[in-house]
Amino acid sequence: GIPSSPRCGFSRQIVEILDSFDASYDAFDILEDDEVRQGLKVYSDWPTFPQLYVEGDLIGGLDIVNEMVEGGDMEELLKG
């Protein structure tokens, strides 16, 4: 989905986290393009979505993002 209309709870949570930090971000609906979806899994070597990238670097999925929020690292990364 897209931030204004996430298609799953995991995506919704990532959007809520990014919004809580007033982060500026772009999104791509991977459910609209199977080639991109499969290619991104190979490119990132990360099998699940959503995937958060910051300045082109894969940060991880929701589990990693939640850990970073809880540890205080997400704000530093996004404001960095």
URKADA-V286409 format. One record per pair of residues at least 12 apart in sequence whose ideal C-beta (glycine too) atoms are under 8 Angstrom apart, sorted by the first residue. I is the first residue (numbers start at 1). GAP is how many residues later the second one is. D is the distance in Angstrom with one decimal. If there is no record, write none. Layout:
# URKADA-V286409
i = <I:I>
gap = <GAP:GAP>
d = <D:D>
This chain:
# URKADA-V286409
i = <1:1:2:2:3:3:3:3:3:7:7:10:10:10:10:11:11:13:13:14:14:14:14:17:17:17:17:18:21:21:21:21:23:30:37:44:46:46:46:48:49:50:52:52:54:54:59>
gap = <28:30:25:27:12:15:16:22:24:22:24:39:40:51:52:38:39:49:53:36:38:48:51:48:49:52:57:60:53:54:57:58:55:19:12:14:12:14:15:13:12:12:12:13:23:24:18>
d = <5.7:7.0:5.4:5.5:4.8:8.0:7.9:7.7:5.3:7.7:6.0:7.4:5.9:7.4:4.8:7.5:4.9:5.7:7.8:4.9:6.3:5.9:6.2:6.0:7.7:6.0:7.1:7.5:6.7:5.9:4.9:7.5:4.7:5.8:7.4:5.0:6.3:7.0:6.6:5.2:7.3:6.7:7.7:5.6:5.9:7.1:7.1>
